[in-house]
């Protein structure tokens, strides 16, 4: 299936983890994909591997927490590809600590990437999409943005903020042909998560009604659905992909 043939997607944080799975999914479905990430080694590796398989995937080192850098990269992408149809705001970081121990720097780093970065990318590319009368923006939230989590005041604040931004942006852009939705992943078995102690992983699985962790590919599938024309009437929505953990 080539749902995204003749479409161009920018995926932030696409060098590894969920972002890499999304790059692979969109490339497999025919999209030209631009990876925006700070990890040059992994980003280039992902792009080169997929390009070697015949897909059009390129890497651009972009700091999504820097609006000038985002604007520069957006202008470059538009110049090269003509039109950007899809934006997946997947980039995110954690700097976990309890409120008592969390430093202002830990707070600000997460705010800059997870919240401001989403705004910067959506602003730089959303206007372009509205001018062209078509666009799909998918923002990555989290189940913790819906119900909170111990030791993650900064992260939870950003993921809850992303939900608010999603609903507002979708209201503003919907009449211009641009839908804006969010995906809220639960516990996902990324390579980083798999390195956690076995008892922690088991505890995460036990909390999930399906009895297992999610796969990065399952989040990528949700991104792909919301970015497709099949989801043209879905706007301002938060799709939880969490095995039922929020029930």
Secondary structure, DSSP 8 states (H G I E B T S, - for coil): --TTTT-EEEEETTTSHHHHHHHHHHHHTT-EEEEEES-HHHHHHHHHHHHHTT--EEEEE--TT-HHHHHHHHHHHHHHHS---EEEE-------B-TTT--HHHHHHHIIIIIIHHHHHHHHHHHHHHHHT-EEEEEE--THHHH--TTBHHHHHHHHHHHHHHHHHHHHHGGGTEEEEEEEE-SB--HHHHTS-HHHHHHHHHHSTTSS-B-HHHHHHHHHHHHSGGGTT--S-EEEESTTTT-
